[in-house]
Amino acid sequence: MRRILLLCCTICIISPCGMPAHATAVKKKPIPPVSKEERQKREKSKMKTELVQKLSNTKGADLDLIEKVFSDDRLTLYRASTPQPNPKPEPDQPKNPLFRERFGLLTDTSLERCTNFYAENREAFGPNNIEDDKLNQAACGILRIETNFGIPTKLSPYPLGSHPAIIYLYSLYVLNPGMRNFAFNQLKAFFEFAPKNGWDVDDLFELPGSPTGAIGLFQFEPSSFHLTVDGDGDGKIDPFNPKDVVASIKHYLIENGWDNNASHQARAVELYYGIPKKKKKHPFHIYYREGVFAYGNAVVAYLQMHPIPTKEKPAAE
């Protein structure tokens, strides 16, 4: 009986949870809500980690280059401004925006840029005169529309891009879910091509590009780098070297069906703009093709009126 009473007394002074009756329950502090900024920061970090892992898992990945790029302080996020749609043309302006006065495609100033570029880089265009070669004319039209031969203007102060292509593509992956697959494929191609072309981490941060990662005078996306040509024979592709650029544009067109058939030429130029081979055309693919061929024809007419002076051969001693 004495043992029973002692046990009862012990039970009475113990709380149901096994703690002394006089103990005070510890209240948990409420977890503060995560701010919008913090959630966005975590999401960006997650996307960066995911991207590095995916790139590192690709066959033949240069892990050292990937690690250097993604640990570099220069790798920042940049949200490109949304391009404004072309306004409806005034009653006296063409429907094709490339032919409107603002773009100035067929002005004497515009045509002179091609003839100057051609005169300074004659060897880049090969043995045929531009007046007699539709492929050379198309190359000139593409260079004018894509980057205006690299000449800054009021309309386009940074024709080759204002930020490194690597930053644009990285930002597309992290900030634009709808462009994530595209950005990954371009980055994958970028990291595959870079070591083959001798580009190191500093080179990648010095290569300007368009908001979709297109690089150089020819504005090739990294996924098209395999179609570039070493025009000057130095063993590397320089996206700003006219010999490499012109040879690459012509090779791209030929690889996409350019031949003596006019319809094949038209299709090749449309593909240069980026139209998928099996998808419906967007009106601008047609505008682009019209602009390229119109410019090439106008250059031929301009050269008839303003022939390029031939360099005199040095007199024999």
C-alpha positions in Angstrom: 0.0 0.0 0.0 2.8 2.4 0.8 4.3 1.8 -2.6 1.0 2.5 -4.3 0.5 5.8 -2.5 4.0 6.9 -3.4 3.4 6.1 -7.1 0.2 8.0 -7.1 1.8 11.1 -5.6 4.5 10.9 -8.2 2.0 10.7 -11.0 0.1 13.7 -9.7 3.0 16.0 -9.9 4.0 15.0 -13.5 2.3 16.6 -16.5 0.8 14.4 -19.2 3.7 15.1 -21.5 6.2 13.9 -18.9 7.3 17.3 -17.8 7.0 18.7 -14.3 3.7 20.4 -13.7 5.3 23.7 -12.8 7.2 23.8 -16.2 6.2 26.5 -18.7 5.5 25.3 -22.3 7.9 26.9 -24.8 6.2 28.8 -27.5 7.5 28.5 -31.1 8.4 31.8 -32.8 6.4 32.3 -35.9 8.4 31.9 -39.1 8.5 35.3 -40.9 7.1 35.2 -44.5 9.6 35.1 -47.3 9.7 38.3 -49.2 9.1 38.5 -52.9 12.6 39.6 -53.5 14.0 36.7 -51.5 11.8 34.2 -53.4 13.0 35.7 -56.7 16.7 35.5 -55.5 16.2 31.8 -54.6 14.6 31.0 -57.9 17.4 32.6 -59.8 20.0 30.7 -57.8 18.1 27.5 -58.4 17.9 28.2 -62.2 21.7 28.9 -62.3 22.5 25.7 -60.4 20.2 23.7 -62.8 21.8 25.3 -65.8 25.3 24.5 -64.7 24.4 20.9 -64.0 22.7 20.5 -67.4 25.7 22.0 -69.2 28.1 19.9 -67.2 26.2 16.7 -68.0 26.4 17.2 -71.8 28.7 14.9 -73.7 32.3 16.3 -74.0 31.5 19.3 -71.8 34.5 21.5 -70.9 33.9 21.4 -67.1 36.8 23.8 -66.4 35.5 26.5 -68.8 31.9 26.1 -67.5 33.1 26.4 -63.9 35.1 29.5 -64.7 32.3 31.3 -66.5 29.6 30.6 -63.9 31.9 31.6 -61.0 33.0 34.8 -62.6 31.7 38.1 -61.1 31.1 39.4 -64.6 28.2 36.9 -65.1 25.2 39.0 -64.2 21.6 38.9 -65.2 20.3 41.4 -67.7 16.7 41.8 -68.8 16.6 43.1 -72.3 13.9 45.6 -73.0 11.0 44.2 -74.9 11.3 45.2 -78.6 8.5 47.4 -79.7 6.4 46.2 -82.7 6.9 48.1 -85.9 4.3 50.8 -86.1 1.8 50.7 -88.9 3.2 52.5 -91.9 2.1 55.9 -92.8 -0.1 56.0 -96.0 3.0 57.0 -98.1 5.3 54.3 -96.5 5.8 50.7 -97.7 4.4 47.8 -95.7 7.8 46.2 -95.5 9.6 48.1 -92.6 13.0 47.5 -94.3 11.9 49.8 -97.2 10.6 52.6 -95.0 12.4 55.9 -94.9 13.5 55.4 -91.3 15.5 52.3 -92.1 17.0 53.8 -95.2 17.9 50.5 -96.9 18.1 51.7 -100.5 19.5 55.2 -99.9 22.8 56.2 -101.6 24.4 56.4 -98.1 23.3 52.8 -97.4 24.4 51.5 -100.8 27.8 53.3 -100.4 28.4 51.3 -97.3 28.3 48.1 -99.2 30.5 49.3 -102.0 33.1 50.6 -99.5 33.0 47.3 -97.6 33.4 45.4 -100.8 36.3 47.6 -102.0 38.1 47.3 -98.7 37.6 43.5 -98.5 37.6 42.5 -102.2 39.4 39.2 -101.5 36.7 38.1 -99.0 34.1 37.9 -101.8 36.1 35.5 -103.9 37.0 35.6 -107.6 33.6 36.7 -109.0 32.7 40.4 -109.1 29.8 41.4 -107.0 28.0 42.7 -110.1 28.0 39.2 -111.6 27.4 37.0 -108.5 24.0 36.8 -106.8 25.5 35.0 -103.8 27.9 37.9 -103.2 25.0 40.3 -103.6 22.9 38.4 -101.0 25.9 38.4 -98.6 26.1 42.2 -98.9 22.3 42.5 -98.3 22.5 40.3 -95.2 25.4 42.3 -93.8 23.5 45.5 -94.3 20.3 44.4 -92.7 21.9 42.4 -89.8 24.5 44.8 -88.6 24.9 47.6 -91.2 28.5 46.4 -91.8 29.2 47.1 -88.1 28.7 50.9 -88.5 27.0 52.6 -85.5 24.1 54.9 -86.4 21.5 56.9 -84.5 18.9 54.2 -85.2 21.3 51.4 -84.1 24.2 52.8 -81.9 25.3 49.2 -81.0 25.0 47.2 -84.2 27.0 44.3 -82.8 25.4 44.3 -79.4 25.8 46.3 -76.2 26.3 43.3 -73.8 28.2 40.0 -74.0 26.3 37.2 -75.7 27.0 34.9 -72.8 25.1 37.3 -70.5 22.1 37.6 -72.8 21.8 33.8 -73.1 22.3 33.2 -69.4 19.6 35.8 -68.6 17.2 34.3 -71.1 17.5 30.9 -69.4 17.0 32.3 -65.9 14.5 35.0 -66.5 12.4 33.8 -69.5 10.8 30.4 -69.1 9.4 30.5 -72.6 13.0 30.8 -74.0 14.7 28.4 -71.6 15.1 25.5 -74.1 16.4 27.9 -76.8 18.9 29.5 -74.4 20.1 26.1 -73.1 20.7 24.8 -76.7 22.6 28.0 -77.6 24.7 27.9 -74.5 25.5 24.2 -75.1 26.6 25.0 -78.6 28.6 28.0 -77.3 30.5 25.9 -74.8 31.2 23.2 -77.4 32.5 25.7 -80.0 34.5 28.0 -77.6 37.4 25.6 -76.8 37.7 24.4 -80.4 38.1 28.0 -81.5 40.5 28.9 -78.7 38.1 31.1 -76.8 38.8 31.3 -73.1 36.7 32.8 -70.3 37.8 36.3 -71.0 37.0 36.0 -74.7 33.4 34.9 -73.8 32.9 38.0 -71.7 34.2 40.2 -74.5 32.0 38.8 -77.3 29.1 41.2 -77.8 25.8 39.8 -79.0 22.2 40.4 -79.7 19.5 39.8 -77.1 19.2 36.2 -78.4 22.9 35.6 -78.4 23.7 36.2 -82.1 27.3 37.2 -82.6 29.5 39.1 -85.0 29.0 40.9 -88.3 27.1 37.9 -89.6 24.9 37.5 -86.5 25.2 33.8 -86.2 23.6 32.1 -83.2 26.0 29.7 -81.5 24.0 26.7 -82.8 25.0 27.8 -86.3 28.7 28.1 -85.5 29.4 24.7 -87.1 28.6 26.4 -90.5 31.2 29.1 -90.1 34.3 29.1 -92.4 37.9 30.1 -91.8 38.1 32.5 -94.6 41.6 33.8 -93.9 43.2 30.4 -93.1 44.5 31.3 -89.6 42.8 28.3 -88.0 40.2 30.2 -86.1 36.8 31.9 -86.7 36.7 35.6 -86.1 33.1 36.8 -86.2 34.4 40.3 -87.0 36.9 39.4 -89.7 35.4 40.2 -93.1 37.1 37.1 -94.7 35.7 34.7 -92.2 32.3 36.5 -92.1 31.6 36.6 -95.9 32.8 33.1 -96.4 30.6 31.9 -93.5 27.5 33.7 -94.9 27.9 32.2 -98.3 28.6 28.8 -96.9 25.5 29.0 -94.7 23.3 29.9 -97.7 24.7 27.1 -99.8 24.3 24.5 -97.0 20.6 25.6 -96.8 19.9 25.0 -100.5 21.3 28.0 -102.4 21.9 27.1 -106.1 20.9 28.5 -109.5 17.2 28.1 -108.8 15.6 31.4 -107.7 13.1 29.7 -105.4 16.0 27.9 -103.6 17.8 31.1 -103.2 14.8 32.7 -101.7 14.3 29.9 -99.2 18.0 29.9 -98.2 17.8 33.6 -97.4 14.6 33.1 -95.4 16.3 30.3 -93.4 19.2 32.7 -92.7 16.6 34.8 -90.9 15.8 31.8 -88.8 12.5 30.3 -90.1 12.2 26.6 -89.1 12.2 24.4 -92.2 8.8 22.9 -91.5 6.9 25.7 -89.9 4.7 28.4 -91.4 6.4 31.6 -92.4 6.0 34.8 -90.5 5.6 37.9 -92.6 9.0 39.2 -91.6 10.7 36.3 -93.2 9.2 37.5 -96.5 10.2 41.1 -95.7 13.7 39.9 -94.9 14.1 38.0 -98.2 12.6 41.0 -100.1 15.1 43.4 -98.4 18.1 41.2 -99.1 17.5 40.8 -102.8 16.4 44.4 -103.3 19.5 45.6 -101.7 21.7 43.3 -103.8 20.0 44.6 -107.0 20.4 48.2 -105.9 24.1 47.7 -105.2 24.6 46.5 -108.8 22.8 49.5 -110.2 24.7 51.8 -107.8 28.1 50.3 -109.0 27.2 51.0 -112.6 26.8 54.7 -111.7 29.7 54.7 -109.2 32.2 52.1 -110.3 34.9 51.2 -107.8 38.3 52.5 -109.0 40.7 49.6 -109.9 44.0 49.7 -108.2 46.8 50.4 -110.5 49.5 47.8 -110.7 53.0 49.0 -109.7 55.2 49.7 -112.7 57.7 47.0 -113.4 61.3 47.9 -112.5 
